[in-house]
Amino acid sequence: MVYTISGIRFPVVPSSVHKPSQPSFFHGDRTRGASLSLFLNKSKSFSPGKTFAVKVSRDSDSTSSTIAESDKVLIPQDQDNSESLTDQHETPDIISEGPESVHDEEDLTLEDENKHNDNEAASSYREDEDVEGSFVSSLVDVDAHAQAETTSVSIVRKVKIESDEVKPKIIPPPGTGKKIYEIDPFLQAHSEHLDFRYEQYKRLREKIDKYEGGLDAFSRGYEKFGFTRSATGITYREWAPGAKAAALIGDFNGWNPNVDEMVRNEFGVWEIFLPNNVDGSPAIPHGSRVKIRMTTPSGIKDSIPAWIKFSVQAPGEIPYNGVYYDPPEEEKYVIKHPQPKRPKSLRIYESHVGMSSPEPKINTYANFRDDVLPRIKKLGYNAVQIMAIQEHSYYASFGYHVTNFFAPSSRFGTPDELKSLIDRAHELGLLVLMDIVHSHASSNTLDGLNLFDGTDSHYFHPGSRGYHWMWDSRLFNYGSWEVLRYLLSNARWWLDEYKFDGFRFDGVTSMMYTHHGLEVTFTGNYNEYFGFATDVDAVAYLMLVNDLIHGLFPEAVTIGEDVSGMPAFCIPTQDGGIGFDYRLHMAIADKWIELLKKQDEDWRMGDIIHTLTNRRWGEKCVAYAESHDQALVGDKTIAFWLMDKDMYDFMALDRPSTPLIDRGIALHKMIRLITMGLGGEGYLNFMGNEFGHPEWIDFPRGDQHLPNGSVVPGNNNSYDKCRRRFDLGDAEFLRYRGMQEFDQALQHLEESFDFMTSENQYISRKDESDRVIVFERGNLVFVFNFHWTNSYSDYKIGCFYPGKYKIVLDSDDALFGGFNRLDHTAEYFTSDGWYDDRPRSFLVYAPSRTAVVYALADKVEPVLVTP
């Protein structure tokens, strides 16, 4: 789409980067054509109808425009420096440059960088014969524009929150990859596949080291591609090998494709340099809309730059527009707080900024920062996982159909407001994890990567292999060099620029298998994991991205959404694993939904225990009873499965309860406690489910007209079901309050006792007749009575540690909406003698549908006893 601006006449001037047939240089001033900006009113956000009035103090000499080595291109700027540039062009066409030539730019001022570049040999492009058609060691050359103009401007990117010393960034080299066979000898039978996989990963590491200067340099593609700013102007680069011609268009040049035409190198990279205006201002004003117009095999196409850092949807339009985002120094948010250290155990609050308001609207980064983060901290969670950060044109996709991978969603505010949110979370001691999508991309062609350069095989596999029929989305080609650069740089961008503390990688099962896990049942047979159905390129990418993250950001956390149970998923890459820190234990939520469809009499204690503990030894899991998946329209939350329509009429304390409500509240608490107690080394809860949020999530949507003429009715674009009613959990006159208090007590219990990460875990009883489960984790003893009517007096339970026990958590406490059937002042003394395979035991009262946690009243060293 071409935009024209009525009433404004834009001068048509020659481009600063010329076609070979146009040797003249640019002498004009772009300020006349740069008058339109989306940031004319600083108080306005990009979401229609939203106003931000948050004022943040800023440090004028902190973060500034990114200065990248990628600005260094051998293209004349003006006639004054043409002679020196001619001399430079006499250097060899291809000059090798080793890894030692790649420099850490964070500590260089622009002045220092120019001095350094004067002593560097000019470098151009180099081709790797083993990587056919790849643009490999490009864009590490001399900054001719910076040399043409002496500057004393000092631009420093380092955040001044700790010592000025910069710790070296080290990505360990690949190991032997053989330790996995010591950890799991059964993998030896599949060593041929695993060794091939590891060699593929090692070859990639070697090529990246040889031709790109290592993963550190390779993952800084955002300093070379897209828009990069230097003291003399703006460089824009785009990889689009399928395009026949390209031009940069936007508000700044009146959307005239004849003004700023781009030049192409032999690797399909298009480039243009826009010098500053005569007054020193940038050629593209901050907030200007921009696109790249390409002549492609499928016709003329306007696309949002693939590396765009911000994009917006103009009122009344459907496609998004790229936005050149480069605010003045005084308007940039300055990070004030250091990132927290990785906690021993993760207690994750899964959230979505847009639907985090109690009101039916799209919430903002600022409101989430001020209203939701303190709530998360008070509840006792130590990490917040944020969904839908990457820009997605379709709101109802929950953020999983990404259109602009480097741009934070403009629905919620500006990039700087997102930074302030993350900084506030760090001030509260919360880790901030991003739900990152590298498994697929939106199939949109107007504002996404699909058919970006007019070809089907640009970023994605061609044909059916590049299309996910269930998700209606495109699938990346992880064997492409430039796709690797793009995705690795994307992961680093969010950690480096926004200070995220890690990722939850979405859809990893779909990535690892060519069948994408569709219509496939994983039984645990190793033949299902190691064979022709495995996408080795995708697995190698996952190993690379985990290497990158853990090498450059040692405190960062990576969690993979894998339902298949891929062996060695959470083993370091040096040992032959894929390198994730945690796997999402997805089977648990499915099991609870399965059980909730049955009567209590049909629940089997052994079945519950098996699902909760069925995970690979030595590979950590994040357990959850329900996530956002279970809350979507067409499904139900656990609370709604348990209490259904009674939630509408019987949750007020001034009204009599019903058997359905009593059962629902009791089991809701027990399900969450046993899931945290046995399910993994981390725990996750989707926002609002801690207090049993009623109903479902339904994003605003209109009627959908299908090609066959049928109509799928929408919800009249309503936000009523796309919000979180936190007021329900806070209301003292509602029963939701008790469930919220219990969840808060549960989080603080884990904080106090670290039971999720304890190596001491023993299940001593799973009684199908009594419906009782007893287990130890850490120094705690957990007792669950799932029986619907039977309560047990003087019930004997086994334990390991001797001494006096007291109740530390009771789901039947009146504070939690229970019946208060236990005396919390009671003391329980152990007796020696083996019971349920434990060396000691004590007697308890176990009320029906109640979970109780016991802890030693005093710290007692373990006494080893043998039978």
N, C-alpha and C positions, 0 to 999 in steps of 0.2 A: 504494500500500500504506500502510495506517495502522498505526503502531506503538503498542502500549500497554505500559506498564511495570508489571508486577505488583508490588503491595505499596507503591507510591508514589501518594499522592493529590495531584493537582495542583489548586490553587485555580482556580476559574473567575472571572476578573475581566474587567471591560470593557476593550476595546482602547484604546490611547492614540490611535489614529486611528479616528474614529467614522463610522458611516454618518450621513447627514443626520438621520435620525429619532432619533439618540442623542446629544444635545448635552452630556451630562455628561462630566466630565474624570476622568482616571485618578489615583487616590490611593494605589494599592497598592504593594507591594514584591514583585518577581519572584524574590527569592532563594530562596524556598521551592520554586518550580517549576524552579529552575535548577541542581539539585544533580547531575544526571547529565552527565558529560563523558567524551568519548573520550580525554581526556588526564589521567585520574586518576593513571596511572603514567607519569611522564615518560620512563622508560627504555624503554617499549614503542613499537615502530613500529606502523604500520598493517597491515603484512603479517603474517598469522598465523604464529606461530612464530619471528618475527625479533626480536632484541634488539639495541639500539644502546647501546653504552657509551662512545661518543666524547664527550669533554668539550672544549668550545671556550670559550676566554676571550671575554668579551663586554664591550662598552662601554655602560654604562647610559644615556648621554645621546646615543646615536646613533639609528638608525632606530626609529620608533615607529609607532603606528597611523596609517593614512592619513587625512589630513584633507582633505576635498574640498569644493569649492564646491557640489557636488551635495547636501550636507547642508542646503542653504539652502531650506527649504520654508515656506510661509506657513500653518502649521497650529498651533493653540494647543497649548501644552504643559501648563500648569496654570493655576489661577485667578489666581495672583499676577501673571501677565503678560498676562492676557486683555484688559485695557484697552488696553495699548499695541498689542497685535496687532489689536484692532478698528480702531484708528486706521490701522494699516498696510493693512488691507483696503479702506480708502477710496481707495487709489491706483487709477489706471486699470487695467482688466482686462488690457490689452496695452500694454506699454511697449517701444519699440524700444531695442535695445542694440547698439552698434557693436562692431567687433572690438577697439576699445581697452578695452572693459570686461572682456575675458578676461585673466586674470592668471596669471603663473607662480607656482604655490603652493609650490614647493620651498623657497623662502627665507623664507616667512612663518611666524612663530610663530602659535599660535592666538590669542594676545592681540593681535598685530598685525592678524591677519585680522579679528577682531571690530571693532577700531577702523576698519578700512578699510570694513567692511560697513555701519557706522553711517552712512557718508556716501554709500552707494550707493542709488540709486532701486530700489524693489521692482520686480522683473521677473517676468513670468509666462510664458506660452507664446505662441509666435508661429507662424503657419501660412504655409508657402510654397505659394502657389496652383499653382505649376508642379510641385510634388511632391505628387501626390494621395495623401491618406491618410497622409502622413509625419509623424512626430514630429520636427520639425527643431530649432528653436532653443529647446530646453526646458532646464529645470533650471539656469538661471543666474540666481539670485535671492538674496534676503536670507536669511541664516541666523537665522531667528527663535528657534530654540532656543539658539543661542550668545548672542544678544542678551538672552535672558531671564535669563541667569546670568553674572555677572562672574567671570572666571577669570584666574588668574595663571600657569596651566600653560603652559609653553613646550614645544611639540612640534615638533621639527625633523626633516625627512626627508632632509636632505642628508648624504651619506656623507663623512666627514672623512678623505679619503685624499690629497687634493691641496690646492691653494690654495682659499681660501674664495671666490675670484672665480668667478662662474658665467658661462660663455661664452654669448652670446646664441644661441638656437636659431632658425635661419633656414631656412625652406623656400623655395627660389627660386621665383619665379612661372613660369608656363609660358612657353616661348619661342615661336618662330614655327613650330617643328615642320617646318621645310623642309630642314634640313641633311642629312636622310637621302637626299635626291635628289642631293646632291653626292657623298655617300659611295657611293651605288649608283644610277647614272642609270637602271638598268632599272626601278627603283621608280616612275619618272615615269609609266609606262603604267598604274599603279594609283593614281594620285594622288587620284582621286575617292574611293576607299574610304579611303585613308590620311588624307586631309584631313578626311573625315567622322569618322573615329575620333578624330583629334586634337581636333576641335571638340567632340566629346562629352566628352572628357577635360577640355577647358578650361571647358566649361559646368559640369561638376561642381566644378571648382576654384573657379569664380566663385560658385556657390551656397553652397558650404561657407564661403567667405570672407564672404559676405554674411549668411548666416543662422546660422552656427556660430562665427564669429570666426576661421576658418582651420583648416587641417589640424591644427595643434598642439592647439587646443581640442577639435576634433571627435574626435581620436584618444584622448582621455582619458575615454572613456565609462565606464571602470571606476571613475572618481571620482564618477560620478553614478548608475550602475546597480548592481544587486546590493546588497551590504551595505557601507555606509560609516559610519564612526565619527566622532562629534564629541565634544566635552567633555560634552555633556548626554545623549547616547544614540546609538542605532543607527537609521539610516534604511535601509529596504530598498525598492528599486524594481525593477519588472520590466515589460518591454514584452510585453503579451499581449493584443492587440486582439480576439482571438476569444473570450476568456473573458467569461462573464457575471457571475461573482463570483469572488473570490480571498481566500485567507487564508493567513497564514504559520503553519506548524505545525512542531513539533519537540520535542526533549527538554525545551526550556526552558518549554514550556507544556503538556506532557503530550499533545502531538499533538492538541490540542483545536481544531477548526476554528472554533469559535464565540468564541474568545478574541481573536485578533488578525486581525480582518477588515481588508481593504485597501480603499482608495478608488481610483477610476479617473478619469483625466482624459479630455479629448476626443480624445486621441491614442492611447488604449489603453494608457497607462502606469499600472500599479497601484503603490500606495505605502502605506507605513506607517512611523510613527516610534515607536520603543520607548524611552522615557526610562530613564535609569539607575535602579537601585534606590536606596532611601533611603540606603544606605551608600556610594553612589557607584559601585558595581560595575555592569558592563554587564548589560543585561537578558538577553542571550544569553551564556552562559559560553563561553569558548574551548574548542573541541572538541565542542560540541553538534551533534547531527545536526539538519538543517533541510530542509524541503521547502516548496513552495508548492502548496496545494490549490486547484484551479480547477474551477468549473462551466463546462463547455465544450459546444459543439454536439455533441460525441461522448460526453458524459457527464462524471461527476466524475473528476478526474485529479490524482494527486499527482506533481509533477515536481521534479527537482533544479533550483534556480535557474540560469538560463542563464549568469549571470556568476559562478558559484560559484568560489572560489579553491582549494577542496580537496574531495575526495570520497573515500569509503572504501566497501569492501564488507565488511559485517559477517559474522562467521563463520556459515556455514550459510545465508546468503542469496545470492540471485542478483543482484537489482538493487543498484546503489550508492545511497548516501545522501550528500547534500550535508553538508558540515561547515563550521560557522562557525569560521574559522581566524584568531585574533587573540591570539597568545601574549603574555604579559607582556613588558615591555621587556627585563628581564634574561634572557629566554629566546630573544630574537630574535638571529639571526646578524648580526654586524656585518661588512660588507665591509671588508677590510683592504688589498687590493692594487688598483692601477689596472689598467684594461684595456689589453692590449698594442695597439700600433699595427698596422694592417693590413700584413702582410708583402708583399714584392714579388711573390712567387709562393706559391700555396697548396699545401701537402702535407697532405692531409686523412686523418685516421684515422677511418673511419666505425665507429660503435660502438652497442651496445645495452646499457644498464645491466643489465637483468635477466638477460641470458645471458652476462655478462662474467666469470663465475666458472668455474674449472676443475671445480667440484663441481656435481652435478646439482641445482640449486636456483635460486631467484630471487635475484639479487645485489642489493646496496643501493647507494644514492648514496655512503654512507660508505666501503664497501669499494672501490667504483670510484675514489673520490677517493684512497684510500690505496694501492691496489695497482695499478690500471690506468693512472692518469695518469702516474706516474713511468716506466712501461714505454713509453708513447707518446712521452714526451720523450726517453728514451734511444734509441728507434728513429730519431729524427730528424725526426718529423713536427712541423709548426708549428700545426696546427689539429686539433681533435677535433670531429667531427660526431656528435651524439647523437640517436638515434632514439627514438620512443615516449615522448616527454616528456609531451605532452598526454594527459590521462586517457582511457583506452579500456577499456571493460568486458570486451572479448574479447581476452585476452592474445595469442592466436595471430594476431590481425590485424596483428602487428608494429607496432602503434601507429597504423595508418592508418584505423581506424574510430573516430574521436574521439567521445567522448560529452560531455566537459566541457572546453571549449577553454581556459579560464583556469586550470585546475587541473593541477599536475604529478602524474604518476602516483604514487599512494599505495603501489603495490606495492613501490616501491624506498625509501620513506622519507618524510620530511616536507619541506615547502617550504624550511625553513631548512637542512636537510641538502643539498638541491639547491644552494642558494646557496653553501654551504661548498665543495661540489664545484667549482663554477664559479670561486670565488675562489682555490682551490688551483691550478686550471689556469692562471689568470692569473699567479699567483706563479711558475709554471714557464715563463711566456712563451707559453703556448698559447692560441690563439683557441678559443672554444667556439661552434660553430654548432649551431643547432637545426633538426631536420627538422620543419618546420611544415606542417600540413595545412589548407589553405583551399580545396582543390579539391572536397571532399565531406565528408559527416558520417555517422556511424553511423545506421542506420535504427531503432535502439532507441527505443522510445517511453517506457519506464519511467525510464531514466536518461540519455537523450540529448535532442537538440533536436527530433527528429521528432514531429510532431503536438503540439508543446509546448503550444499554447493550444487544442488540439482541432481545428485546421484544417490542411489539407494545404499551405497556401500561406503559412505564417508566415515562416520563414526561407528557404524553398525554393520553387522553381518548382512549381506544381501539376501533377498528372497525370504523364504519362510523361516530360515534360521535366525533371521534378524527381527522376527516379529513374535511377540508373546500373545497368543490368541486369547488367553483368558483375561489378561490385563489390558489388552489393546494398546500395547506400548512397544517401543523399539528396544532391541537387545544389542549391547555393545560388543564390538569385536576386540576382545582383550589380547589378541595376537598382533594388533596394530601398534606400531611404535608411537604414533602421535596420540592414539587413544590412551596408551599407558601414561604418556606425559600429561595429558589432560586430566585424567582421574587422580594420578598421584599428586599433581599440583593442586587439584581441588581439595583433597584431604588436607594437605599442608596449609592451604590458604585459610581454612576455617580455624585451624589450631594457631597459626602464626598471627593472623590479622585480628581475629576476634577473641582469641584466648579461650576457645573451647577446651575442655579437659579430656575429650575423647569422643568416641562415636559408638552408636548402636548401628551396625551395618544392616540395612534392610535387605530382605530377599536373598540371602546368601545361598540358600538351597537352590534357588532358581539359577544362580550363577554357576554353581559347581557341576551341574549336570545338564547335558544337552536336552534331556526330556523335561528339565526345569521342575522336577518333582510332581508334574501333573499326571494324574491318573496312575500314580505309582505308590505302592505300599512298601515302606521300608521295614523289614523284619529284623534287621541286625545282622543278616548274613553278609560277610565281608565282600562277597562277589558283587553285591549291589553298589559298593563304593569304588571299587578299583577295576575299571574296565573301559570299554569304548564309550559308555554313557557319560563318563567323567570328562568335563571340559578342562583339560589340563592348562590351557591358556588362562582361564579364569582363576583356577587354583593358584597358578604362579603369580597372577596379579595380586591375589589376596595375601600371598606370602610377602610380596614386595611392599605392599602398603602397610602391613604390620611391621616389617623391618624399618620402614621409613618412620612410622609413628613412634615406635619404641626406641629407635636410635636417637632421633632428634628431640623427642619429648618423652623422656623416661617415665614421668609421672602420669602420662596419658593412659586412658583405659579404652580397650577395644572389646566390643561385645558383638557377636555374630548371631543373626537370626537364622538358625539352621534347625530344621525339623527332622533331618535325615539321620542324625547321629554319626556324622562322618568321623571316623577314628582319627586321632591326632589333631583334631580341630583346635584344641587349646593347649598345644605343646609348642614351645618356641621353634622358630624356623631353623635355627642352628642345629636343632636336634632332629629335624626332619618333619616337624609339624607345620601347620598353617599359620600359627602364631597369635591367635586370638587369646585374650585374657579370660573371657567368659563366653559360654554358649547360653542362649536363651532356652530354658527348659520348657518348651512349648507344649509338651504332652500333658503337663499338669492341668492346664486350663481346659483342655479337651476332656480330660478325665472327669473333672468336676461337672462340666455340662452334661456329660453322659450319665453321671450319678444323679444329678438333679432332675433328670427326666424319669427316674425310678422312685419307687416307694422306699422309705427308710429300711424296711425289712429286707430289701434286696441289696443293700450296701454290704460289701465284703471288706473287712479290715485288711486282709492280705492284699487285695486288689489296690487299695489306697496306698498301702506301704510300698508295694512294688512300683507303682507309677512315680511316687515321690523320690524313691532312691535309685531308680533305674537310670543311672548315668555313669559315664566312664570314670574309672578311678584316676585321680590325679589331674582331671580336667574340670575346671570350675564352671558352675552353672549359676545363672540368675533365675530364681524361681518366681512364679507369680500365679495367683489364683485366677486372675483375669487382667487383661490389658485393654487397650482401646479396641482391639478386634472384637471382643465379646460385647462391646457396648454399641456397636454399629446397628443401624436400622436393619431389621431382618433377624437380629439376634437379641439376646437379653443379657443384662447384667446378672450377677449371682443373686443380688437382692431381689431383682424382679422375678427371676426364676423361683425364688423361695416364697415370696409374698404376693406377687402378682397384683391384682387390682385392689387388694386390701390395703396397699400402701397409700391409696388415694384418700381413704376414709378413717384409718385406724392408727395413724402414727402420732396423733396428739395424745399427750399424757393425761389430759382431762377427759379422755374417752376410754371406755373399756377396751382392752386388747382383744385379739382373737387367737385361736389356736394356731392359725397360719402365721400371724405376726410373731407370736412367741417362738414358734419353731424357726422361723426365718431369721430372727435376730440372733438366736442361740447358735444356729449352724453357720451363719455368716461369720461370726467371731471364731468359731472352731476351725472352719476351713482356712481362714487366713493364718491362724496361729500354727496349725500343723504344716501348712505350706512353707511358712518361714522356718519352722523348726526342723523339717526334714528335707526340703526340696532342693537346697543348693547352698552356695557360699555367698550368694547375693539375693536380694529381694526387690521386686518391682510392684508398684501399684499405680493404676491409672487414676488421674485426678478425679476426685469426687467419689470414687468407689470405696474410699476409706470409711465413709458414713452411709454406704448403701444407696448411692444416687439412684433415684427412680427413673424409670423409662429408659430411653435409648438415645443414641446420637443420630440426628438426621440433619444433614447440611441443607441449606436453602437451595432449592432447585425448582425449575419450572417443568412444564409438561415436555416430555421427550417424544418427538414424532419419528417413528422408525421408518425405514425404507419401504416396508411392506404395507404401510398405511396405518398401522396400529399406533396407539398412543400410550405411553407409560406416564401415568399421572404424577405430577410433582407435588410439592407441598406449598405452592403459592409463594415460593422464595422466602419461606418463614425461617427465622432464627430461633424460634421458640424451643426447639429440641437441640439447638447447637450452642449450648451454654452450660455452665456448671453452677448449680444452685447451692453455693457455699453457705448461703443463709440458712438452709435446712439443717446442715451439720452444726451450725452455731446456735440454733434456736433452743433455748433451755426447756421449752414447753413441748418439744418434739422428741420422738424416740430415736431419730437420727443422731442426736447428740451423744447418746450412749455408745453407739457404734464408733463414732469418731473418737471419743475418749478412749475406747479400747484400742483402736489402731495406734493412737498416740502412745499409750502405755506399752504396746507391743514394740514400737520402734525404740523407745527408751530402755526397754528391757534388753534388747540386743546391744544397744550402745553400752550398757553397764556390764554385760556379761560376755560379749563377743562369742556367743554360742555358735553362730553360723560358720565361723572359721575354725572352730575347735576340732582337733583330730580325734577327740573322744566322742564317738557316736556309737551307741549300742541300742538296738531295739530288743527289749526284753519280753514284751508281751504284745500279741495281736490275737485277741480272744474273739472268735466269731460268735460264740454263744452270748458272752457278756457284752459284746460290742465295745470292747475296751482296747486301747492302744497305750502302751507305756514305753517310753524310750528316754535315754540320756543323751544330752549333747552339751559338751563342756562340763561345768559343775552343776548343771540343772537337770532336774527330773521332770518330765512332761507326762501328764496323765490325762487321757481323753476318754470320756464315756459318751459314745455315740448312741446309746440306747435311748429310745424315745420315751420310755416310762420308768425303767428300772434305775434306782439309785442304790449304791452299795456302801454299807457301813463296814468299818474295820477291814477294808480291802487291802490285801497285802501286795506290795509292789517291791520289786528288786532294785538295788542300787549298788554302786561301786564304792563311793566315798562314805566313811563312817562319820557319825556326829549328829548334830541337831539340825533339822531342816525347818524352814518356815515358808509360808506361801508368799511368793513374790508377784504372781499374776493369777487372777481368778476371773474367768469369763462370766461367772455368775454374780459378780459384784454388782450391787445396785447402781453404782456409778456408771456401769456399762450396760444398763438396762436389764440386769439379771434379777434373780429372786433372792440373792443374799443368803444362801443356804450354808455358807461356810464361815467359821470363826477364824478371822485372820490373826488373832493373837495366839492361836494354838501352836504348840511346838511338837515336832515329830522326831522321835529318837530312833536311831537305827539299831537293829539286832543283828549279831553275827550269824552266819549260817546261809548256805547257798539256797537261792530261790530265783527261779527264772534265769538260771545261768549267771546270776550275780552273787557276789560274796556276802551281801548284806541285804536287809529289807526293812521297811517300816509300814505302818498301817495308816490308811487314810479313809476319808469319806469321799466318795465319788458320786456326786449328784448326776442325774440324767442330763444329757445334752450339755455337758459342762467340760471345759478344759482348765486344768490347774497346773501351774508351774511352781516347783519347789526348789529352793536353794539352801545351801548350808548357811546356818546362821553365823558361823565363824569360818574363817579361812582354815581349811584342814589340808595338809599335805596328803597326797594319795598313799594308801598303804597297799602294797602289792600282796595279794593273797592268791594262792593256787588251790584248786579243788583237791 
